[in-house]
Amino acid sequence: MKRAITMGLLKRGLAGLLGIALAMMLALPATPAKADTFKLTAAAGHPPVFLWIKLLTEFYIPEVNKKLAASSGGRYKIEWTEAYGGTLVKLGGESGALKDGIADIGFVSTIFEAPKFPMQNVSYIAPFGTDNIDIISKVTSELQRSIPAMNDAWSKNNLVYLGGAALDTYHVWSTFPIKSIDDLKGRKISAPGPSANWVKGTGAVAVAGTLSTYYNDIKTGVSDGTLTFITGAWGAKVHEVAPFITKVNFGAMFAGGLAVNKPRFERMPPEVQKILREMGDEYSVRFARAQAEAAEGLLKRMGDAGGKISELDPKERQRWADTLPNVARTWAADLDGKGMPGTAVLKGYIDGLRKAGVSIPRDWSK
């Protein structure tokens, strides 16, 4: 009996002590949960002097960090390693590097990876569109939403598309004046990827190149000029070796987008995925606005620096468009034969421009 009474008193005593201890613990300030940290490497072949990379490092990454810090009490965090300008991945090899996990997120230049992203290059095979960057961005984004095969090009390469970039309209920088397409005969013109088609039938010879090679190619006589866009030409200092700037207006072009390694992305919490996507959309909007503003200002600066700026006569522009073979139809038929909706993409692109009020000199879908 005495043993039972003693045990009862002991249990009540322990219970009291536990209650006091629990009350003390509840009175203490809560210890913040340890943040879940993800290590991501951002990479690109181009350096930050170009706007699409500048916005990645100066806008996208900082804004993702801010959103994460404000979300769920800062539970999630990303530690970034940044490698641009070909220090980790080479231009044109970004998708492969992201797919293989060499980098986690980066800018994929679809113009230089046409075999992997053929449908994304529709603006390049249907030139003389519009200089309105926002229209090209929206038309291309709508195509990727409405035509599953376009979006599948990313997932088939083990990537998740986050946001895109359309470059300001293309013109010609040359070592000689251009008043008509006849002035192109016998000339060598640096042209990247699909844009080589823009000189077919003009008498000019397309020379492969990129923004990283144009300056030296022109300076050493490998080419007599290039087809490129204002913001890119300024970054590459093309006007210093090719001072004749002829405004042809081949149109703004969708050139690529931010993408992230698919398995890496899918292992992240939904909240982190959501922020990466949302900031990808915002990157697209900011890029279109900043690119248009930059192009206007930089063209003036090129003129101030000695560039000889002229605008091709509208009749010559129409003549140039009419001179080119309809490679767009050939491109579309080739994709159709490979089981991809090439014709649907081409028609959708032309229809999208027209719905936006764009007057095009040639309907490439016919």
HUBELFEN-V555138 format. One line per field, one symbol per residue. psi: psi as a letter, one per 30 degrees, with the letter a starting at -180 (. if undefined). burial: 1 if it has 9 or more other C-alpha atoms within 8 Angstrom, else 0. A space follows every 10 residues. Layout:
BEGIN
psi = ???
burial = ???
END
This chain:
BEGIN
psi = eeeeeeeeee eeeeeeeeee eeeeeffkkk kkkkkjkkjk kkllellffk efeefeefee eeeeeeeeef khggekkkjk kkjlggfekl kfgeeeeeef gelekajjjf egheefheff geeffiahcl gjeeeeeeee eeefefjefe efeeefghlk kellkkllkk akklglkjfl ffffkglkkk kkbfffffgk ffflkkkkll fffeeeeeeg gelgaljale eeeeefheff fifjjjjeif llkkfalklk keeeefflke eeeeeeeefe eeeeeeeeee eeeeeeeeee eeefgfkjkl kkkeeeeeee efeklifeee eeeeeefggk ieeeeeeeee eeeefggkjk fkjff.
burial = 0000000000 0000000000 0000000000 0000000001 1111111101 1111111011 1111101110 1001111100 0011110111 1111101110 0011111111 1111001101 1111111111 1111111011 1011101011 1011101111 1111111111 1111100101 1001101111 1111111011 0111111111 1001101100 0011111111 1111111110 1111111111 1111111111 1101100000 0110111011 1111101110 1101100110 0110001010 0100011101 1001001110 1111110000 1110111111 0111000101 000110
END
